[in-house]
Amino acid sequence: MISLVLCFFGAFLLSAGLGKPLIARLKKLGVRQTVSEDAPASHAAKQHTPTMGGALFLLSATIVPLLYLALSPERLDEIGTLLPILILTLLAGGIGFADDYLKVTRGKNLGLKAREKLIAQAFIVVLFTIWLIRTPFFRTEVQITPFIGGGAHFIDFGWLYIPLMILFLVGFSNATNLTDGLDGLSGGVSFILCLTMTVLLNHSAFPQLGVYTIALAGGLLGFLWWNAHPAKVFMGDVGSLAIGAGLAGVAIVSKQEIPFIVASLVCWAEALSSLIQTFVFKYRKKKHGIEYAREHRVFRRAPLHHHFEELGWEETVVVQRFWALTWVCSVLAMLWFRA
């Protein structure tokens, strides 16, 4: 427990402490956000705010766990499990960096094409999957625990588990990316999920991964110091894609897929709202024309947090309520697992 506390505060201090010089450096380099034309009108004030701030918590979540293992020689055998998670996180962050870099250099909210991003994500996830399959602890089973009555049950998906795992990793990486649209939203939601996973890991066969999740939580809290409304810096895809891949990877390795899905329902709802909006719009455009499709959208704007902004909710209210919902889902997941 003491080691987790030290990792948390170490990552927080590192992330929060580097915030000011990083923001100054990003401004000097001209690394600034270009607000999408599809964003609500109230977001115009966010134009040219520095982006790629996710580097703060990525740095913390990498340095602190490795430093912890280096200072604890008796735990160096744990690096075989921790290192692939770190590599997955950083590679996903690399895809996000490329996306952010293109947006900055082009001067508009146009980075990697959706197909290019998905192909790159699928590639690194396949590499992670190959590593996982070769480990002695890989299982194609998913633990299902009834909410009432308790008692764990296992469903073996066989070979089907592998494509489902790839879909889960890529899907959640994009879900956290879509959640990143308001000051403090994705950072706060992800912070809660990191704490939840740390608790769940403590009751799993892989408690050592808690060093990663608690360091990521500390790094995110340090980032939120600068990202709270009004944000001095944005996370960028370099941070949002990395968080999703890393946390989903931890859930799969530790066999906490179901509790994690429950805890992260807010992120999945964000992704689902965008999918529904896109597919319904395309269908109605093809069947009834562009004007009909525009006037009959499922949501006023997607992802879901923008829908509530269009309903008249203040940005801070949307963020706080999404945080609250994430706490509710996380507590439910922990109680469900404990049952």
TADAUR-V890142 format. One record per residue. N is the residue number from 0. PSI is psi in whole degrees, -180 to 180 (NA if undefined). OMEGA is omega in whole degrees, 0 to 359 (* if undefined). Layout:
N_PSI_OMEGA / N_PSI_OMEGA
//
This chain:
0_-42_180 / 1_-40_181 / 2_-38_179 / 3_-41_179 / 4_-44_180 / 5_-40_178 / 6_-41_181 / 7_-52_183 / 8_-33_177 / 9_-45_179 / 10_-39_178 / 11_-49_182 / 12_-39_179 / 13_-46_181 / 14_-49_181 / 15_-38_182 / 16_-33_181 / 17_-7_184 / 18_-52_184 / 19_-51_179 / 20_-33_179 / 21_-43_180 / 22_-42_178 / 23_-40_180 / 24_-42_180 / 25_-40_178 / 26_-41_181 / 27_-36_180 / 28_-9_181 / 29_25_179 / 30_87_186 / 31_150_181 / 32_138_171 / 33_116_185 / 34_134_180 / 35_148_177 / 36_-20_181 / 37_-7_181 / 38_155_177 / 39_152_183 / 40_-30_182 / 41_-14_182 / 42_-2_181 / 43_-31_181 / 44_-16_181 / 45_-7_182 / 46_132_176 / 47_15_170 / 48_137_179 / 49_143_179 / 50_-175_185 / 51_21_178 / 52_-12_177 / 53_-18_177 / 54_-27_181 / 55_-53_183 / 56_-23_174 / 57_-41_178 / 58_-46_181 / 59_-44_183 / 60_-12_177 / 61_-50_185 / 62_-47_186 / 63_-50_179 / 64_-41_180 / 65_-39_177 / 66_-39_178 / 67_-44_180 / 68_-38_180 / 69_-33_180 / 70_-3_179 / 71_78_184 / 72_-32_181 / 73_-11_181 / 74_7_184 / 75_-22_178 / 76_-17_180 / 77_-12_184 / 78_-23_179 / 79_-26_177 / 80_-37_184 / 81_-41_187 / 82_-44_178 / 83_-35_177 / 84_-43_179 / 85_-42_180 / 86_-43_177 / 87_-45_180 / 88_-47_183 / 89_-36_177 / 90_-41_176 / 91_-39_176 / 92_-33_178 / 93_-39_176 / 94_-43_178 / 95_-38_178 / 96_-44_179 / 97_-40_179 / 98_-47_179 / 99_-42_182 / 100_-42_179 / 101_-38_178 / 102_-41_181 / 103_-46_183 / 104_-30_180 / 105_-17_179 / 106_19_177 / 107_164_186 / 108_63_182 / 109_98_180 / 110_-131_177 / 111_145_173 / 112_153_182 / 113_-41_180 / 114_-42_180 / 115_-42_180 / 116_-44_181 / 117_-40_179 / 118_-44_179 / 119_-43_178 / 120_-45_180 / 121_-37_181 / 122_-50_182 / 123_-31_178 / 124_-36_176 / 125_-41_177 / 126_-44_178 / 127_-40_180 / 128_-41_178 / 129_-44_177 / 130_-46_184 / 131_-40_180 / 132_-32_183 / 133_-6_180 / 134_154_180 / 135_-16_184 / 136_4_181 / 137_131_177 / 138_146_179 / 139_13_180 / 140_150_174 / 141_130_181 / 142_127_178 / 143_121_180 / 144_116_177 / 145_137_182 / 146_-32_178 / 147_126_178 / 148_-27_178 / 149_-165_181 / 150_116_183 / 151_140_174 / 152_149_182 / 153_134_175 / 154_122_180 / 155_114_181 / 156_-7_180 / 157_-141_182 / 158_-23_181 / 159_-20_181 / 160_-33_184 / 161_-52_176 / 162_-32_177 / 163_-39_179 / 164_-43_179 / 165_-44_178 / 166_-39_180 / 167_-46_181 / 168_-49_180 / 169_-41_181 / 170_-44_183 / 171_-31_176 / 172_-42_178 / 173_-29_178 / 174_-43_178 / 175_-32_177 / 176_-42_179 / 177_-28_179 / 178_-22_182 / 179_87_181 / 180_-7_179 / 181_156_181 / 182_118_175 / 183_-3_186 / 184_-62_183 / 185_-38_179 / 186_-43_181 / 187_-44_178 / 188_-44_181 / 189_-36_177 / 190_-46_179 / 191_-42_180 / 192_-36_178 / 193_-43_177 / 194_-42_180 / 195_-45_180 / 196_-33_178 / 197_-42_178 / 198_-46_181 / 199_-39_180 / 200_-31_180 / 201_-21_180 / 202_20_180 / 203_-175_178 / 204_0_183 / 205_57_180 / 206_-21_180 / 207_-25_178 / 208_-12_176 / 209_-26_177 / 210_-38_178 / 211_-49_184 / 212_-36_180 / 213_-33_176 / 214_-39_177 / 215_-38_177 / 216_-45_179 / 217_-42_178 / 218_-39_178 / 219_-39_179 / 220_-39_176 / 221_-37_176 / 222_-40_180 / 223_-23_176 / 224_-34_182 / 225_-16_184 / 226_-9_179 / 227_150_184 / 228_131_354 / 229_130_188 / 230_135_174 / 231_-19_180 / 232_149_177 / 233_157_180 / 234_-46_184 / 235_166_178 / 236_-26_178 / 237_-30_179 / 238_-46_187 / 239_-42_179 / 240_-36_181 / 241_-44_180 / 242_-49_183 / 243_-46_181 / 244_-44_182 / 245_-48_182 / 246_-40_178 / 247_-38_177 / 248_-42_178 / 249_-43_180 / 250_-39_181 / 251_-47_181 / 252_-42_183 / 253_1_181 / 254_41_177 / 255_32_185 / 256_-48_185 / 257_-50_177 / 258_-36_180 / 259_-40_178 / 260_-42_179 / 261_-46_182 / 262_-32_186 / 263_25_182 / 264_-30_179 / 265_-44_179 / 266_-42_179 / 267_-36_178 / 268_-39_177 / 269_-46_180 / 270_-43_181 / 271_-38_180 / 272_-38_179 / 273_-41_179 / 274_-46_180 / 275_-46_181 / 276_-44_183 / 277_-49_184 / 278_-41_180 / 279_-40_179 / 280_-45_181 / 281_-40_180 / 282_-48_182 / 283_-32_177 / 284_-43_181 / 285_-36_185 / 286_-37_187 / 287_-9_181 / 288_163_187 / 289_-41_182 / 290_-41_179 / 291_-43_181 / 292_-40_180 / 293_-36_183 / 294_-12_183 / 295_51_176 / 296_150_177 / 297_-47_177 / 298_152_179 / 299_-33_175 / 300_145_179 / 301_153_1 / 302_-179_192 / 303_-36_182 / 304_-31_177 / 305_-30_177 / 306_-44_181 / 307_-31_173 / 308_-42_180 / 309_-24_177 / 310_-7_177 / 311_3_178 / 312_139_173 / 313_150_181 / 314_-45_181 / 315_-32_179 / 316_-43_178 / 317_-47_182 / 318_-49_183 / 319_-38_180 / 320_-34_176 / 321_-37_173 / 322_-47_182 / 323_-43_179 / 324_-36_178 / 325_-38_175 / 326_-43_179 / 327_-49_180 / 328_-38_181 / 329_-44_178 / 330_-41_178 / 331_-45_180 / 332_-43_181 / 333_-41_178 / 334_-39_179 / 335_-47_181 / 336_-43_181 / 337_-29_180 / 338_NA_*
//
